[in-house]
Amino acid sequence: MDAELPNRERQTDGVPTVTSVNARERTRSWARRGALATVLGGVLLSSVAVVLSLPMWIQFLPFAISVVVFGLPHGAVDHLVLPRARGELPRWRSVLGVGILYFLVGGAYTVLWLLEPAVAFGSFILVTALHWGQGDVYALRVFEGTPYLEYGLNRTGTLAVRGSIPMLVPLVAFPGEYERVATAIVGLVDPDAVTALEPAFTTTGRTVVALGLGTVILATLGLGYLRTDDRGTWFVDALETLGLVGYFALVPPILAIGLYFCLWHSLRHILRTMVLDPVARGALEDGDSRRAWRRFARDAAPLTFGGLAVIGLLVLVLPRTPGGLDETLGLYLIGIAVLTLPHVVVVTLLDRIEGVWR
């Protein structure tokens, strides 16, 4: 599959590193630009929508784009990343192993959706929070070089904060829209099952969530401040964290999460996969970002279509056929959920290989 092995100078004392100054600067630059585009794009689009009364489908557009740009493709190289991280050529055995993982774990999760959709929805929120937190811990530790993430408590707190903000702040700020999406998703299997989620949308439930999340955010940022002399990286962490809180509190959830999924989380993971690939990494080191992106697109294309096939199969097994934007989004999110759980297993193994949690 690959004609060359990746450079093995990727870790120092268990901490993953990008192998050259050029590659690190470019990955960090892309990550920061994606973060800025997420926040500014969401605020601008939602502001224009208020003034001009744009149609509702505009909010769904980032999710539609994510099918082929960044979103679905970001996990479509899972069969390549683990051997590349070990300094090995991807072989058919590793491809088959990831395929079996997706079949077994994704298949079991599909069964859970069919039997207990409310439980599956709740677990999807938790798994997504874990995964999005994983992605930001890696980005802060490797792209930004945040020193206080050497401490386990700081890493755990940062994972919890960064993963929970996109999942919980919209619940506090936009309970009606959050419930609408939950109803559309769960209703594809059992419309009555959504009643099990109703306590989360009450004033009491949302107050508990807001107080708990706010406490964890302040404690985590405060601990980071106390444990570092590098105020620059702490400022980046604090700015991103508080910026995300404001972003998800102001921008309608469908638009906010769609943009975040594409331009923040997926982009950062793609950059991580690029520095594992010797060809893409070499292109980044040479300043040829276009070649790196073409390489990623080539690698991701086959299993991106495979992911679309999984979503197509869900249409056949779900009790109800989607109708309208809400239920179509619900179908897509169930498909993302089924694909995310085995993807989290792969990323967790990747974290272990690269020493992100050492």
VOGU-3710 file (C-alpha; in Angstrom, 3 decimals, decimal comma):
1> mdaelpnrer> 0,000/0,000/0,000  2,548/2,619/1,049  5,892/2,678/-0,671  7,826/3,983/2,311  7,857/3,906/6,059  7,149/6,944/8,225  9,997/8,640/10,020  10,150/7,095/13,503  11,455/10,250/15,204  7,969/10,943/16,485
11> qtdgvptvts> 8,212/10,694/20,248  10,295/12,245/22,961  9,858/10,788/26,446  6,471/9,386/25,441  5,181/12,690/24,073  4,222/12,650/20,376  5,891/15,288/18,240  5,564/16,537/14,693  8,811/15,694/12,941  9,866/19,103/11,645
21> vnarertrsw> 9,352/22,770/12,387  7,702/23,288/8,992  5,208/20,455/9,484  4,372/21,571/13,002  3,872/25,181/11,965  1,586/24,169/9,112  -0,546/21,787/11,157  -0,861/24,369/13,927  -1,723/27,062/11,387  -4,412/24,899/9,754
31> arrgalatvl> -5,890/24,014/13,152  -6,042/27,656/14,229  -7,569/28,742/10,930  -10,189/26,023/11,255  -11,045/27,181/14,775  -11,363/30,786/13,635  -13,472/29,818/10,618  -15,775/27,779/12,874  -16,486/30,581/15,321  -16,627/33,459/12,855
41> ggvllssvav> -18,606/31,454/10,316  -21,181/30,383/12,882  -21,627/33,841/14,371  -21,801/35,490/10,933  -24,278/33,013/9,441  -26,562/33,053/12,465  -26,479/36,877/12,535  -27,343/37,084/8,831  -30,136/34,530/9,342  -31,703/36,732/12,029
51> vlslpmwiqf> -31,545/39,858/9,874  -32,572/38,352/6,534  -34,705/35,412/7,728  -32,698/32,851/5,752  -34,370/29,477/5,139  -33,861/26,746/7,723  -31,926/24,545/5,309  -28,957/26,939/5,587  -28,386/25,636/9,121  -28,258/22,069/7,798
61> lpfaisvvvf> -25,764/22,903/5,048  -22,543/22,198/7,038  -23,816/18,712/7,863  -24,612/18,121/4,187  -21,129/19,268/3,196  -19,567/17,082/5,909  -20,651/13,980/4,009  -17,772/14,472/1,581  -15,675/17,294/3,081  -13,774/16,657/6,336
71> glphgavdhl> -16,662/15,180/8,384  -17,250/11,639/7,157  -13,786/11,344/5,529  -11,887/12,136/8,754  -12,429/8,602/10,042  -12,033/6,945/6,653  -8,288/6,364/7,064  -8,598/4,350/10,291  -7,272/1,274/8,492  -4,016/3,136/7,766
81> vlprargelp> -3,244/5,168/10,890  -2,327/2,418/13,369  0,353/0,703/11,250  1,718/4,092/10,187  1,947/5,144/13,843  3,955/1,981/14,565  6,309/2,697/11,670  4,920/-0,190/9,620  3,513/-0,484/6,130  -0,276/-0,924/6,158
91> rwrsvlgvgi> -0,998/-4,543/5,280  -4,200/-6,343/4,445  -4,194/-7,873/7,927  -4,459/-4,444/9,542  -7,137/-3,406/7,059  -9,086/-6,588/7,808  -8,698/-6,044/11,557  -10,173/-2,548/11,399  -12,944/-3,844/9,137  -13,851/-6,527/11,680
101> lyflvggayt> -13,760/-3,934/14,480  -16,197/-1,707/12,599  -18,460/-4,645/11,766  -18,635/-5,981/15,328  -18,692/-2,741/17,331  -20,746/-0,767/14,819  -23,111/-3,704/14,359  -23,646/-4,103/18,098  -24,319/-0,375/18,432  -26,841/-0,546/15,600
111> vlwllepava> -28,695/-3,254/17,516  -28,731/-1,001/20,586  -30,258/1,802/18,497  -32,991/-0,558/17,325  -33,754/-1,925/20,801  -33,141/1,079/23,108  -32,960/4,279/21,050  -33,032/6,622/24,075  -30,108/4,769/25,692  -28,278/4,766/22,363
121> fgsfilvtal> -28,827/8,521/21,983  -27,495/9,199/25,492  -24,464/7,010/24,871  -23,874/8,800/21,568  -23,640/12,111/23,425  -21,145/10,605/25,894  -19,032/8,881/23,236  -18,945/12,028/21,099  -17,893/14,119/24,099  -15,089/11,635/24,831
131> hwgqgdvyal> -13,926/11,605/21,222  -14,027/15,357/20,674  -12,174/15,817/23,956  -9,537/13,325/22,781  -9,020/15,337/19,622  -8,467/18,618/21,439  -6,119/17,089/24,014  -3,941/15,855/21,156  -4,073/19,205/19,333  -3,186/21,186/22,452
141> rvfegtpyle> -0,395/18,850/23,458  1,181/18,342/20,034  0,264/21,268/17,786  0,415/23,889/20,557  2,922/22,204/22,881  0,846/22,953/26,004  3,177/21,956/28,888  0,671/21,486/31,728  -1,002/18,658/29,789  1,930/16,557/30,950
151> yglnrtgtla> -0,096/16,161/34,152  -2,788/13,479/34,060  -5,369/15,525/35,960  -4,988/18,420/33,527  -5,386/16,103/30,544  -8,478/14,471/32,004  -10,047/17,804/32,872  -9,266/19,214/29,430  -10,769/16,160/27,740  -13,940/16,534/29,806
161> vrgsipmlvp> -14,187/20,280/29,159  -13,438/20,280/25,440  -15,708/17,315/24,754  -18,587/18,497/26,920  -18,863/22,069/25,649  -20,234/21,154/22,180  -22,598/18,585/23,677  -23,891/20,408/26,759  -23,802/24,163/26,124  -26,425/23,874/23,325
171> lvafpgeyer> -28,616/21,913/25,730  -28,470/24,791/28,220  -28,822/27,583/25,660  -31,222/26,027/23,129  -33,271/23,326/24,914  -36,118/23,468/22,400  -33,900/22,872/19,369  -31,876/20,237/21,202  -35,072/18,366/22,083  -36,289/18,700/18,509
181> vataivglvd> -33,164/17,028/17,149  -33,276/14,324/19,838  -36,911/13,654/18,948  -36,079/13,409/15,235  -33,270/10,933/15,898  -34,963/8,722/18,459  -38,297/8,989/16,638  -36,881/7,143/13,634  -36,960/4,046/15,847  -39,588/4,705/18,529
191> pdavtalepa> -41,323/8,107/18,863  -42,420/7,280/22,420  -38,873/6,588/23,618  -37,980/10,285/23,644  -39,937/10,716/26,891  -37,003/9,086/28,701  -34,868/12,094/27,719  -37,286/14,779/28,905  -35,656/15,399/32,341  -32,557/16,703/30,561
201> ftttgrtvva> -34,572/19,519/28,981  -36,171/20,792/32,189  -34,990/23,977/33,882  -33,635/21,937/36,795  -31,755/19,553/34,558  -30,220/22,347/32,497  -29,255/24,301/35,634  -27,412/21,290/37,029  -25,614/20,841/33,706  -24,660/24,536/33,523
211> lglgtvilat> -23,324/24,673/37,081  -21,433/21,416/36,756  -19,846/22,291/33,421  -18,975/25,824/34,534  -17,263/24,494/37,651  -15,190/21,979/35,667  -14,171/24,630/33,113  -12,984/27,093/35,768  -11,209/24,396/37,770  -9,430/22,997/34,715
221> lglgylrtdd> -8,289/26,359/33,378  -7,283/27,477/36,882  -5,218/24,351/37,463  -3,527/24,803/34,101  -2,664/28,406/34,944  -1,111/27,383/38,258  0,940/24,595/36,717  2,619/26,457/33,866  5,004/29,324/33,282  4,109/29,290/29,575
231> rgtwfvdale> 1,304/31,819/29,607  1,127/31,837/25,820  -0,111/28,259/25,462  -2,400/28,686/28,462  -3,909/31,753/26,791  -4,574/29,744/23,600  -6,280/27,035/25,681  -8,358/29,554/27,634  -9,271/31,543/24,525  -10,407/28,433/22,665
241> tlglvgyfal> -12,314/27,100/25,674  -14,180/30,303/26,479  -14,631/31,035/22,793  -16,329/27,665/22,353  -18,643/28,350/25,294  -19,704/31,655/23,758  -19,997/30,130/20,284  -22,277/27,279/21,342  -24,304/29,608/23,571  -25,027/32,025/20,705
251> vppilaigly> -25,121/29,983/17,483  -28,131/27,693/16,839  -27,132/24,088/17,595  -27,552/22,491/14,169  -25,434/25,158/12,507  -22,950/25,335/15,395  -22,303/21,599/15,628  -22,220/21,143/11,856  -19,499/23,766/11,465  -17,590/22,503/14,507
261> fclwhslrhi> -17,722/18,905/13,258  -16,228/19,884/9,885  -13,858/22,740/10,556  -12,708/22,079/14,117  -12,800/18,423/15,131  -12,508/16,672/11,764  -9,861/19,062/10,448  -7,672/18,530/13,510  -7,912/14,767/13,221  -7,086/14,895/9,509
271> lrtmvldpva> -3,974/16,946/10,290  -2,997/14,290/12,823  -3,306/11,568/10,194  -1,244/13,610/7,741  1,807/13,713/9,992  1,601/9,925/10,327  1,734/9,475/6,557  5,280/9,833/5,159  4,094/11,246/1,844  1,667/13,829/3,294
281> rgaledgdsr> 4,130/14,741/6,035  6,887/15,238/3,496  4,614/17,514/1,507  3,884/19,572/4,622  7,587/19,791/5,409  8,213/21,046/1,870  5,426/23,593/2,132  3,247/21,771/-0,410  -0,084/21,638/1,428  -2,029/20,871/-1,739
291> rawrrfarda> -0,130/17,628/-2,255  -0,767/16,653/1,374  -4,502/17,266/0,952  -4,620/15,330/-2,326  -2,880/12,420/-0,612  -5,391/12,428/2,228  -8,333/12,652/-0,189  -7,018/9,647/-2,103  -6,584/7,588/1,061  -9,998/8,545/2,483
301> apltfgglav> -12,127/8,228/-0,650  -12,850/4,449/-0,612  -14,076/4,232/2,975  -15,903/7,552/2,758  -18,112/5,826/0,203  -18,194/2,844/2,555  -19,574/5,121/5,279  -22,251/6,346/2,882  -23,154/2,715/2,221  -23,590/2,154/5,977
311> igllvlvlpr> -25,978/5,104/6,160  -27,844/3,704/3,155  -28,217/0,340/4,897  -29,668/2,084/7,940  -32,567/3,262/5,776  -33,428/-0,408/5,284  -33,235/-1,448/8,942  -34,779/1,551/10,721  -38,515/1,191/11,403  -39,342/4,589/9,898
321> tpggldetlg> -38,178/6,184/6,653  -36,828/9,724/7,100  -39,000/12,518/5,779  -37,989/16,169/5,916  -34,784/17,851/7,048  -34,980/16,930/10,746  -35,386/13,205/10,158  -32,811/13,163/7,349  -30,353/14,746/9,772  -31,454/12,155/12,336
331> lyligiavlt> -30,588/9,346/9,921  -27,183/10,878/9,215  -26,443/11,284/12,921  -27,376/7,666/13,665  -24,999/6,676/10,884  -22,294/8,899/12,364  -22,955/7,337/15,777  -22,561/3,808/14,421  -19,285/4,785/12,747  -17,992/6,879/15,658
341> lphvvvvtll> -17,870/4,136/18,292  -15,323/1,913/16,469  -13,501/5,085/15,361  -13,067/6,015/19,038  -11,508/2,599/19,660  -9,000/3,239/16,858  -8,165/6,738/18,128  -7,735/5,412/21,680  -5,251/2,833/20,382  -3,526/5,586/18,405
351> driegvwr> -3,279/7,719/21,553  -1,654/4,783/23,303  0,871/4,158/20,523  1,838/7,837/20,371  1,986/8,271/24,149  -0,586/11,065/24,321  -1,606/9,955/27,829  1,874/9,251/29,176
//
